[in-house]
Each structure stands twice: as structure tokens, then as C-alpha cells.
Amino acid sequence: MKTSPYPSIQFAFAGRQIWPLVLAALHTQPKRLFLFHSSDSDESYYPAHRLEEFFRQNARIFPFECILCRVSHDNFGEIKDTLHQHAQSIHGSMSQIAVNITGGNKLMAIAAFDLAKACHAELLYLERGNQIVRFVPASDGAPFHISTNTIDPAIANDIDPLDILACQMGASEIQNKGELIRLSNSTPPSPEKITPENARKFLSIQNSSNKKPAIGDSLEFFAAAILLAHGVKTLRRGVELRPKKTKAPHSEIDLLFIWNGRLWLVDCKDKKPCEEYVRQFRDETRHLPIPDHAQDILSRIQNDLSRSHTQVMKEDLAAISEMGGVLGQVVCVRSAQLSSEIIQYANDHHIAVAYKNSLARDIAFILKNNRTRDEHLSSDKPLSQHRNGHHLDDLARAMDASF
């Protein structure tokens, strides 16, 4: 195994979003990772324990020891003291330790920065676009020398996306792991040659579902084959989730995979909106003498169905987007054209949209750019720039203000 240029002992702060810590651990390859968490159950304690279990279950990919440690979330001095005490008990000093300040809250990051500056410890921070920023103690009078390296997103390709999803979720758990899908041939087919009718012949399916065939199966297999043809290594189909301590499933993820250092969730719908049936009814009965008041009733039904469909669509997309986390990406695949209101909602929430009749082209663009076509035309900003969370520029301003 290639020797890592980073310190072999690392400290990190747990937070609700676990994916950045996973990428950083893959890239830096520590021998021991001390994962600090507070008593806040949702924001730190449970995420830390899920992450420790994830590392343990995937020891082949993460061959290091992960040690959980308690830390304050709101006392600056206690945070510094806790880090310093652990460093002394492990290595005698902070100088051979790197502290990853991507997770946790801003107070933890500033406390770690203050301590690292005083004790000549290294700091790490995962920035947008898979950029890992390294603050190395300097000997020329400056506190740090700062360098940036790009994490190869392919390092995450061997992780089962289901494990990342399970680690990410707090309120839900996996009821059905779904099907595991890969290409049936080592030579990927040309995406343009894949159709809804021939898609399944390109796929190797494990844990095949015993459910009755559904209307949306064809579109899901079509999307899966195109994604794999574009380079996705493996994906899951039909993952069912349920709230913890219940037995009834409450949601299903059509397709789930890892690509370009992100967890991707795909929502497929292959049926017409209900309001389209009203239009179809009008077309079929246009030669009949339907009274004006009946036409008004049909219009009200159509408008009500449209509003209801729009609301349900927004709720579905919001729910699946939440599952993906801060470094997740949602793709909405549809056979029918979406309304301008839903397209605007998707763009506002950084959800990519692809259509069945142009799926190979749309998927190619989305995988390459990590954003929708409309976003690409209207903005040069990367999709992740709009995400929540403390970024390097915010962090630097907060640190400058603290000294």
C-alpha cells in the first residue's frame, strides 16, 4: 500500500453529514482516527456511532482503528483542553497529529485552529469540489503553509452506496436492501444503443426482487443501464426505508449509486400526471355537445389535480434530497414533461432533471456537470457552492475574528 503523506494519527469532529469525513479518511489513510462527538444526539453523538460502525464494517476499505471520544460542543476552553489531553496521552504532543476540522461546529473548528497554531499541529479541511486543504505548521514566522490537493473521487467507487445511506440516516433505517445491479458484460454498451425494451439484457441483477412487475420498472432498468454504461460501477434498485421502531415502509429509493465522490439518488416516474387524463378526455369527447358548466367542472378538476400533483412532487423530491445529505445529488427521471413550477423548484433545490426520450444525453450531461441543464445555462457556479455548511472562506473569517 502506498504510504500516506499525512500524519498517521488524526482527530476529527463528527457531524450530521458523514460523507465528507468518509472521503477525507479514504484520501489521507490514517492508522488511527479519533472521532470526537458531543452529547447532542442528532447532530453529533449518533452520527459518530454510525460512522464508527461503518468504518468497522468496511475495514477492507478503511483499515484503521476508529476511537470515539466525547467533547464539549459549546465551551471553547474545554474543547481545546480535551484535544490537548488526548494528544498528550497518545503521542505526547500535537505535532505529529492532524486535525480534520470539516465536521462539528464552528466553535470546535476555531478551538482546533487555536490549539494547532500554538502546538504546531496540522489541520485538514475538505472544501467544495473534493478539494482537501492542508494547513501545515510553518517555520518561517507564518503560522501555516496552506496547500490544496484534489481528492480522486474514484476512491469511493468500491463502497456499497447502501452502507453510506445507512450511515447518513438518523430517523430511518433500511427495511429492504433492494437489488444490486452491475453490467452483465465487462465491455460497457454504447448508451445510445440502450432502449427501454432492451435495457435488462445488459444488466446483472443480484437479490432480484420478488415483487409483482410495476409500471415504473422499465424506466428504472433503462436508467440503470444508461448510468452503468456511462461508468457507474454498481447501483442499488428498490431500496425501502422505514422509520425506526416500525415495520411499515415509508419510502423507496428507485436507484442509488456513488459517483464522483457523491451519493446519488434517482427518482423515476413513468406515468402521466393525473391532469393529463382530463386533457385526454376532452380530446376524446371534443365532438360531443358537452355543456359549458360541465366544461367548467372539468377545468376545476384539472386545476385541482395539477396543484395536488405539483405539491406531491415537491414533497417527494424534498424527502429524497434530504436523504442524500450535503454531498448528495438527486436526479429526477420522468417520461412526461414537468411543469415550469416543478422545474423551477428542482433548480432551486439543486435537483437534476432528465427525460426518458433524451435519457442518454441528459444523464451524460448530469454526470459530467453535477447540475441541471438550466443551471448550466444560467450560472457558472458549481452545484455544491449553493449547499449549506461552513466553507473555507467563512471559516477563515471566523478564525481571523477570534484572534
C-alpha positions in Angstrom: 0.0 0.0 0.0 1.2 3.5 -0.8 2.5 5.4 2.2 0.3 8.4 3.0 1.9 11.8 3.2 -0.5 12.8 6.0 0.1 12.2 9.7 -0.9 8.7 10.7 -2.9 9.9 13.7 -5.9 12.1 13.0 -8.5 13.9 15.1 -11.9 14.6 13.5 -15.2 16.1 14.7 -18.5 14.2 14.0 -21.5 15.9 12.5 -24.8 15.2 10.9 -23.1 14.9 7.4 -20.7 11.9 7.4 -19.7 11.8 3.7 -17.0 14.5 3.9 -15.3 12.5 6.7 -15.5 9.3 4.7 -13.8 11.0 1.7 -11.2 12.6 3.8 -10.4 9.2 5.5 -10.1 7.5 2.2 -7.7 10.1 0.9 -5.5 10.6 3.9 -5.4 6.9 5.1 -4.8 7.4 8.8 -3.7 4.5 11.0 -5.8 5.7 13.9 -8.8 8.1 13.8 -10.0 9.7 16.9 -13.6 10.8 16.3 -14.8 13.5 18.7 -18.5 13.9 19.3 -20.7 15.9 21.7 -23.7 14.8 23.6 -26.1 16.3 21.0 -27.8 13.1 19.9 -28.9 14.1 16.4 -26.0 16.4 15.4 -23.1 14.5 16.8 -23.5 11.5 19.1 -25.5 9.2 16.9 -23.7 10.2 13.7 -20.4 9.4 15.3 -21.5 6.0 16.4 -23.0 5.2 12.9 -19.7 6.3 11.3 -17.6 4.2 13.7 -19.8 1.2 12.8 -19.5 2.0 9.1 -15.7 2.1 9.3 -15.7 -1.2 11.2 -18.0 -3.0 8.7 -15.9 -1.7 5.8 -12.5 -2.5 7.3 -11.2 -3.8 4.0 -11.5 -0.2 2.6 -10.8 1.6 5.9 -8.0 -0.4 7.5 -7.6 1.8 10.6 -8.8 1.9 14.2 -11.6 4.4 14.9 -11.9 5.6 18.5 -14.9 7.6 19.8 -14.2 10.5 22.2 -16.5 12.9 24.0 -16.1 16.6 23.6 -18.0 19.8 24.5 -20.0 21.5 21.8 -20.2 24.9 23.4 -17.2 25.5 25.7 -14.2 26.8 23.8 -11.7 26.1 26.6 -13.0 22.6 27.2 -12.7 21.7 23.6 -9.1 22.8 23.5 -8.3 21.0 26.7 -9.9 17.8 25.5 -8.0 17.7 22.3 -4.7 18.5 24.1 -5.2 15.9 26.7 -5.9 13.2 24.2 -2.9 14.3 22.1 -0.6 14.1 25.2 -1.9 10.6 26.2 -1.4 9.3 22.6 1.7 10.9 21.3 3.0 13.3 23.9 2.3 16.3 21.7 0.1 17.7 18.9 3.0 18.0 16.5 2.5 14.5 14.9 -1.3 14.8 14.7 -3.6 16.2 12.0 -6.9 17.6 13.0 -9.7 17.4 10.4 -12.0 20.5 11.0 -14.6 19.7 8.3 -17.2 18.3 10.7 -18.5 19.5 14.0 -19.5 23.2 14.6 -17.6 26.4 14.1 -16.6 26.7 17.7 -14.9 23.3 17.5 -13.1 24.3 14.3 -11.9 27.6 15.8 -10.7 25.8 19.0 -8.8 23.3 17.0 -7.3 26.0 14.9 -6.2 27.9 18.0 -4.7 24.8 19.6 -3.0 23.7 16.3 -1.4 27.2 15.9 0.0 27.0 19.5 1.2 23.4 19.3 2.3 23.2 15.7 -0.3 20.7 14.6 -1.5 20.1 11.1 -5.1 21.0 10.1 -7.2 19.5 7.3 -10.4 20.7 5.7 -12.5 19.3 2.9 -13.6 22.1 0.6 -16.1 22.1 -2.3 -15.2 20.1 -5.4 -13.4 17.4 -3.4 -10.6 19.8 -2.5 -8.7 18.9 0.6 -7.0 21.9 2.2 -3.9 21.3 4.2 -2.6 23.7 6.9 1.0 22.6 7.7 2.8 24.3 10.5 5.4 26.7 9.1 8.9 27.6 10.4 9.3 30.9 8.7 7.3 33.0 11.0 3.9 32.3 9.4 1.5 30.1 11.4 0.8 27.7 8.4 1.7 26.9 4.9 -1.6 26.2 3.0 -1.8 23.8 0.1 -4.7 22.2 -1.7 -5.0 18.8 -3.3 -7.8 17.3 -5.3 -9.3 14.0 -4.0 -9.7 11.4 -6.7 -13.5 10.7 -6.5 -12.9 7.2 -7.9 -11.5 6.2 -4.5 -15.1 5.9 -3.2 -16.3 3.6 -6.0 -15.8 0.4 -4.1 -18.1 1.5 -1.3 -21.6 0.0 -1.3 -23.9 3.1 -1.6 -26.3 1.3 0.8 -23.7 1.5 3.6 -23.3 5.2 3.0 -27.0 5.8 3.1 -27.5 3.8 6.3 -24.7 5.7 7.9 -26.2 9.0 6.8 -29.7 8.4 8.0 -30.8 9.1 11.6 -34.6 8.8 11.7 -35.0 6.0 9.3 -33.5 2.6 8.7 -33.2 0.2 5.7 -36.0 -2.4 5.5 -35.2 -3.8 2.1 -31.7 -3.6 0.6 -33.1 -3.8 -2.9 -31.4 -5.3 -6.0 -27.6 -5.0 -6.6 -27.1 -4.2 -10.3 -24.0 -4.2 -12.5 -23.3 -4.6 -16.2 -23.5 -8.2 -17.4 -20.5 -7.7 -19.7 -17.2 -6.1 -18.8 -17.4 -4.1 -22.0 -20.0 -1.3 -21.5 -22.5 -0.9 -24.3 -22.9 2.4 -26.1 -25.5 4.4 -24.1 -27.3 5.5 -27.3 -28.0 1.8 -28.2 -29.8 1.2 -24.9 -33.6 1.4 -25.1 -36.4 0.7 -22.5 -37.1 -2.5 -24.4 -33.5 -4.0 -24.4 -32.1 -2.5 -21.2 -32.4 -5.5 -19.0 -30.2 -7.7 -21.2 -27.2 -5.5 -20.3 -27.7 -6.0 -16.6 -26.6 -8.5 -14.0 -29.0 -8.4 -11.1 -28.4 -9.9 -7.6 -31.1 -10.2 -4.9 -33.7 -9.9 -7.7 -37.0 -8.6 -6.3 -40.0 -10.9 -6.0 -42.4 -8.1 -6.2 -45.0 -8.0 -9.0 -43.9 -6.1 -12.1 -44.8 -2.4 -11.8 -45.3 0.3 -14.4 -42.1 2.1 -13.5 -39.8 -1.0 -13.7 -39.0 -0.4 -17.4 -37.8 3.2 -16.8 -35.8 2.2 -13.8 -33.9 -0.6 -15.6 -33.5 1.8 -18.6 -31.9 4.5 -16.3 -29.8 1.9 -14.5 -28.3 0.5 -17.8 -27.5 4.0 -19.1 -25.9 5.0 -15.8 -23.7 1.9 -15.8 -22.8 2.4 -19.5 -21.6 5.9 -18.6 -19.2 4.5 -16.0 -21.1 4.0 -12.7 -19.7 0.8 -11.2 -22.6 -0.6 -9.3 -26.0 0.6 -8.1 -28.9 -0.4 -5.9 -32.6 -0.5 -7.1 -35.7 -0.5 -5.0 -34.2 0.3 -1.6 -37.0 0.5 1.0 -36.8 2.6 4.1 -38.9 2.8 7.3 -39.0 4.9 10.4 -37.1 3.3 13.2 -39.1 1.1 15.6 -41.8 0.5 13.0 -42.3 -2.3 10.4 -44.2 -0.4 7.6 -42.0 1.0 4.8 -42.5 4.8 4.3 -40.4 5.5 1.2 -38.5 3.8 -1.6 -35.4 4.9 -3.5 -35.6 3.8 -7.1 -31.8 3.9 -7.8 -28.9 4.5 -5.6 -25.2 4.8 -6.5 -21.8 6.5 -5.8 -20.2 8.7 -8.5 -17.6 11.5 -8.5 -17.3 11.5 -4.7 -21.0 11.8 -4.1 -24.0 9.7 -3.1 -26.6 9.8 -5.9 -30.3 9.1 -5.6 -32.6 8.7 -8.6 -36.4 9.1 -8.6 -38.1 7.6 -11.6 -41.7 8.1 -12.7 -43.0 6.6 -16.0 -46.7 7.6 -15.9 -48.7 10.7 -17.0 -49.8 13.2 -14.4 -53.4 12.8 -13.5 -54.4 16.1 -15.0 -53.3 14.7 -18.4 -56.3 12.3 -18.3 -58.6 15.3 -18.2 -57.0 16.6 -21.3 -57.2 13.2 -22.9 -60.9 13.0 -22.0 -61.5 16.4 -23.6 -59.7 15.2 -26.8 -61.8 12.1 -27.0 -65.1 13.9 -26.4 -64.5 17.1 -28.4 -67.1 16.0 -30.9 -69.8 15.7 -28.2 -72.0 18.5 -27.1 -70.7 19.0 -23.5 -72.4 21.9 -21.7 -70.4 24.9 -20.6 -71.0 24.2 -16.9 -69.6 20.6 -17.4 -66.5 22.1 -19.1 -66.1 24.4 -16.1 -66.3 21.4 -13.8 -63.6 19.6 -15.8 -61.4 22.7 -15.7 -61.7 22.8 -11.9 -60.9 19.1 -11.6 -57.9 19.6 -13.9 -56.6 22.5 -11.9 -57.1 20.7 -8.6 -55.3 17.7 -9.9 -52.4 19.8 -11.2 -52.0 21.6 -7.9 -52.1 18.3 -6.0 -49.6 16.7 -8.3 -47.3 19.6 -8.0 -47.4 19.5 -4.2 -46.9 15.7 -4.1 -44.0 16.0 -6.5 -42.3 18.7 -4.4 -42.7 16.7 -1.2 -41.3 13.6 -2.9 -38.2 15.5 -4.2 -37.7 17.3 -0.9 -37.7 13.9 1.0 -35.3 12.2 -1.3 -33.0 15.2 -1.4 -32.8 15.2 2.4 -31.7 11.5 2.3 -28.7 12.4 0.1 -27.1 14.7 2.6 -24.9 17.7 2.0 -22.8 16.0 -0.7 -25.7 14.0 -2.2 -27.2 14.6 -5.6 -30.7 13.8 -6.7 -31.8 13.1 -10.2 -35.5 13.2 -11.2 -36.2 11.0 -14.3 -39.6 11.5 -16.0 -41.3 10.3 -19.1 -43.7 13.3 -19.1 -42.6 16.9 -19.4 -42.6 18.7 -16.0 -44.4 21.9 -15.4 -42.3 25.1 -15.2 -43.2 25.4 -11.5 -41.7 22.0 -10.7 -38.6 22.6 -12.9 -38.0 25.9 -11.0 -38.4 24.0 -7.7 -35.9 21.4 -8.9 -33.4 24.0 -9.9 -33.9 25.9 -6.6 -33.2 22.7 -4.7 -30.3 21.6 -6.9 -32.2 18.5 -8.3 -31.2 17.4 -11.8 -33.9 16.6 -14.3 -33.7 14.0 -17.1 -36.3 12.8 -19.6 -37.0 9.4 -20.9 -36.8 10.5 -24.6 -33.4 12.0 -24.2 -32.1 10.0 -21.3 -28.6 9.0 -22.6 -27.8 12.6 -23.4 -29.3 14.0 -20.2 -27.5 11.5 -18.0 -24.2 12.2 -19.7 -24.5 15.9 -19.0 -25.7 15.5 -15.4 -22.8 13.1 -14.5 -20.3 15.3 -16.1 -21.5 18.6 -14.6 -23.3 17.6 -11.4 -26.1 20.0 -12.2 -29.2 20.5 -14.4 -29.1 21.9 -17.9 -31.0 25.0 -16.8 -28.5 25.7 -14.0 -25.6 25.3 -16.5 -27.1 27.9 -18.8 -27.9 30.4 -16.0 -24.8 30.1 -13.7 -21.2 29.1 -13.8 -21.2 28.3 -10.1 -20.7 24.6 -9.1 -23.8 23.0 -7.6 -22.1 22.4 -4.3 -21.4 26.2 -3.9 -25.1 26.6 -3.0 -25.0 23.9 -0.3 -25.3 24.7 3.4 -22.4 24.3 5.8 -19.4 26.3 6.8 -17.0 26.8 3.9 -13.4 27.7 3.9 -13.9 31.4 3.4 -16.5 31.6 6.2 -14.1 29.6 8.4 -11.2 31.9 7.7 -13.2 35.0 8.5 -14.4 33.4 11.8 -10.8 32.4 12.8 -9.4 35.9 11.9 -12.1 37.5 14.1 -11.2 35.2 17.0 -7.5 36.4 17.4 
